[in-house]
Amino acid sequence: MKKGFTLIELVMVIVIISILAAIAIPKFVDLQSNAKQAACDGNIATIRSSIAAYYAKTAVAGDALFPGSLTQNTFKHNYFASEALPACPYSIDYVYSSATGVVASHSHGD
């Protein structure tokens, strides 16, 4: 008698693996999207902290100003370790108001 798997057994294994893959792939994509959104939110918090530090330093000097823009060289070089503004994982620019010092949070579509 020969040893091996029958065609029915092989088909059943393929069906079970297909069902598991159909469930796992959408969950993975959703987790990936959530991770990118969390990274973007963390970047916004970092930028807001840097703006607050910049404002505090200028206030001590007697000016009390927000950075003119997020890309202002003195702001980027003095307040970020990498000397560059953290980038949104979705490649969307952050919205910034130099009058109020507010960096707008934004959500990303799926």
N, C-alpha and C positions, 0 to 999 in steps of 0.2 A: 504494500500500500504506500502510495506517495504522500509525503507530508507537504503542506502548504495551505494557503488560504483559498477559500472559494470566492467566486465572483461576487456573490451576495455580501460576504463579509467585507470585501474591499470597497464595494459601493457604499455600504453603511458607514464605514470609516470616513470616506470622502464626504458624505452628506453631513456627518457630525462636525467635521473640520470646517466645512463651508458655513454651517450655522454659527459656529463659534466665531469665525472670521467676520461674518455679517454683523454680529453684535459688537465685536471688539473694535473694528475700524472706525465707526462713527464716534464711539467713546473716546478713542485716541485723538481724533480730529478736534473734538470739543475740548479736551484737556489742553491741547496745543493752543487753541484760541484763547482759553482762559489764562494760560501762562503768558502769552503775549500781552494781554490786557493788563495783567498784574505787573509785568515789567514796565509797561508804559506808565501806569499809575505810580510806580516807584520812582521812575525818572522825573515825573512831575513833582513829586515830593522833594526830590533832590534839588531840582531847579528852584522851587519855592524857598527852600532853606538857604540856598546860595543868595537869592534875591534879598532875603531878610538880613543875612550877614552883610551884604553890600550896603543895604540901607542903614544898618546900624553903624557901620564904619564911616559912612558919609555924614551921618547925624552927629557923631562924635566930633568930626572935623568942622561941623557947623553948617553943612549944606543940606543934609537930609534928602537925598535924591535916590530914585530908583534907576537901575541901568537904562540907558537909552534904548537898547535892544538886547535880545538874548545873544546876538552874535558880536556884541561889542568886545573888542580884543582884551581890554583891561578886565572886563568881567569874566570872560572865559579863562584867561590865563591865571588869574588870581584866586578863583573860587572853585575850580574843578581840577582834580589831580591829573586827569589826562589832558588838560588844557583844551578840552573840546566839550561842547554841549552834549549831554546824553541824547541819543537818537531814539525815536519811536520805532519799535520793531515793525510797524506797519508802514514806515517811511512817510508818515504824515507830520507836517510841521506843527509845532506847538503854537497856540495863539497867545500873544503876550501884549499887555497894555502897559506902556512905560509911564502913563499918567498915574495908574493905581498900583502898579507892580504885581498885577494878577496874571498868573499863567492859567489858561483855561484847560480844564480836563476835557477829554473827548473820548467817546466810545467808538468802537470800530465795528463795522458791519461784518457779518459772516459771509 
